[in-house]
Amino acid sequence: MKILSTKYGAGAFNFSMLFLRVVFGLLIIIKHGYMKMMNFSTLHTQFYNFLGLGSNTSLVLAIFAEVLCALFIVLGLFTRIAVIPLIIMMLVAIFGANSAKPLIESELALLYLGAFVTLLFCGPGRISIDGMINK
């Protein structure tokens, strides 16, 4: 049976990377980045202060990662570079902002981290702007 096979084709890999990019990229834009942009005036004073940069600067960096970098990931443009700020952000969320909580409460950040690390190592696939450029 093909479903039990451990082999996969290039088409399956490329579609999987497209699916991973679009789903996780759009989720972080819509659920996190957009929310932070719309609530900037209330969040900028209480946002997690990363490395003493100030809560305002930390929030701007989070919005940059969750909107612009995530948009690049959805498009598959500069994917491996665009994923780095998001990986850093997820690590800050897990080990900084949520460090007082049990690790299981960082489940969503861990899921995002897994997807973004996968994209860092595997790349965007051929169904992307990066893939078209590198033909």
LUMMI-268336 format. One record per residue (C-alpha): residue number from 1; residue in three letters; y, x, z. Coordinates in Angstrom, 3 decimals, padded with zeros to 6 digits. Layout:
<atoms>
NUM,Ala,Y,X,Z
...
</atoms>
This chain:
<atoms>
1,Met,000.000,000.000,000.000
2,Lys,003.443,001.253,-000.880
3,Ile,005.002,000.019,002.374
4,Leu,002.788,002.400,004.365
5,Ser,003.616,005.377,002.154
6,Thr,005.701,008.234,003.537
7,Lys,006.997,009.070,000.077
8,Tyr,010.308,007.799,-001.199
9,Gly,012.263,008.189,-004.389
10,Ala,015.784,009.377,-005.048
11,Gly,016.868,005.790,-005.716
12,Ala,015.696,004.638,-002.297
13,Phe,017.456,007.550,-000.592
14,Asn,020.714,006.964,-002.484
15,Phe,020.681,003.230,-001.763
16,Ser,019.939,003.909,001.918
17,Met,022.909,006.267,002.200
18,Leu,025.133,003.691,000.472
19,Phe,023.928,000.998,002.872
20,Leu,024.455,003.240,005.912
21,Arg,027.973,004.238,004.788
22,Val,029.141,000.731,003.977
23,Val,027.684,-001.015,007.035
24,Phe,028.777,001.507,009.670
25,Gly,032.080,002.288,007.947
26,Leu,033.118,-001.354,007.655
27,Leu,031.904,-002.176,011.166
28,Ile,034.006,000.537,012.749
29,Ile,037.058,-000.396,010.662
30,Ile,036.853,-004.130,011.369
31,Lys,035.547,-004.134,014.936
32,His,037.382,-001.098,016.323
33,Gly,040.097,000.391,014.083
34,Tyr,041.750,-002.860,013.079
35,Met,041.681,-004.103,016.679
36,Lys,043.345,-000.912,017.898
37,Met,046.028,-001.150,015.203
38,Met,046.815,-004.770,016.008
39,Asn,046.952,-004.124,019.769
40,Phe,048.711,-000.759,019.609
41,Ser,051.657,-001.874,021.757
42,Thr,049.399,-002.895,024.646
43,Leu,046.807,-000.118,024.270
44,His,049.037,002.945,023.860
45,Thr,049.797,003.260,027.590
46,Gln,046.252,002.681,028.885
47,Phe,044.127,004.415,026.224
48,Tyr,041.863,007.309,027.274
49,Asn,043.879,010.543,027.424
50,Phe,041.794,013.059,025.449
51,Leu,042.359,016.725,026.398
52,Gly,045.738,015.908,027.929
53,Leu,047.209,014.953,024.547
54,Gly,048.575,011.742,026.018
55,Ser,047.249,008.251,025.607
56,Asn,049.621,007.482,022.716
57,Thr,048.488,010.506,020.662
58,Ser,044.843,009.875,021.539
59,Leu,045.158,006.286,020.304
60,Val,046.784,007.410,017.038
61,Leu,043.929,009.894,016.480
62,Ala,041.356,007.171,017.208
63,Ile,043.030,004.825,014.705
64,Phe,043.117,007.641,012.118
65,Ala,039.376,008.209,012.559
66,Glu,038.379,004.536,012.750
67,Val,040.461,003.379,009.790
68,Leu,041.226,006.196,007.351
69,Cys,038.131,008.351,007.891
70,Ala,035.890,005.269,007.962
71,Leu,037.453,004.058,004.685
72,Phe,036.658,007.435,003.107
73,Ile,033.077,007.074,004.333
74,Val,032.741,003.585,002.815
75,Leu,033.994,004.953,-000.502
76,Gly,031.865,008.073,-000.215
77,Leu,034.911,010.300,-000.626
78,Phe,035.003,013.612,001.289
79,Thr,032.212,012.089,003.367
80,Arg,031.056,015.154,005.263
81,Ile,034.630,016.030,006.236
82,Ala,035.595,012.434,007.045
83,Val,032.618,011.966,009.333
84,Ile,033.589,014.851,011.664
85,Pro,036.507,013.050,013.406
86,Leu,034.254,010.035,013.945
87,Ile,031.507,012.193,015.457
88,Ile,034.062,013.779,017.783
89,Met,035.374,010.340,018.702
90,Met,031.913,009.033,019.543
91,Leu,031.225,012.099,021.704
92,Val,034.532,011.533,023.518
93,Ala,033.627,007.875,024.029
94,Ile,030.190,008.764,025.410
95,Phe,031.033,011.801,027.541
96,Gly,034.725,011.188,028.244
97,Ala,035.884,007.591,028.345
98,Asn,032.506,006.232,029.476
99,Ser,031.343,009.238,031.509
100,Ala,031.388,007.330,034.808
101,Lys,029.078,004.660,033.369
102,Pro,025.318,004.959,032.814
103,Leu,024.428,006.375,029.383
104,Ile,022.827,003.086,028.329
105,Glu,026.258,001.434,028.452
106,Ser,027.319,003.750,025.631
107,Glu,024.650,002.262,023.359
108,Leu,027.094,001.256,020.603
109,Ala,028.741,004.687,020.552
110,Leu,025.289,006.300,020.428
111,Leu,024.330,004.133,017.430
112,Tyr,027.530,005.070,015.603
113,Leu,026.949,008.714,016.500
114,Gly,023.432,008.577,015.040
115,Ala,024.673,007.075,011.779
116,Phe,027.546,009.543,011.428
117,Val,025.397,012.588,012.215
118,Thr,022.886,011.373,009.612
119,Leu,025.691,011.156,007.038
120,Leu,026.895,014.633,008.010
121,Phe,023.473,016.169,007.353
122,Cys,022.259,014.002,004.440
123,Gly,025.568,013.437,002.663
124,Pro,026.763,010.249,000.990
125,Gly,024.092,010.036,-001.710
126,Arg,024.724,009.729,-005.441
127,Ile,026.137,006.199,-005.210
128,Ser,029.487,007.497,-003.985
129,Ile,032.650,009.076,-005.292
130,Asp,031.404,012.439,-003.989
131,Gly,028.138,011.879,-005.875
132,Met,030.000,011.082,-009.099
133,Ile,032.226,014.131,-008.756
134,Asn,029.262,016.459,-008.159
135,Lys,027.221,015.236,-011.159
</atoms>
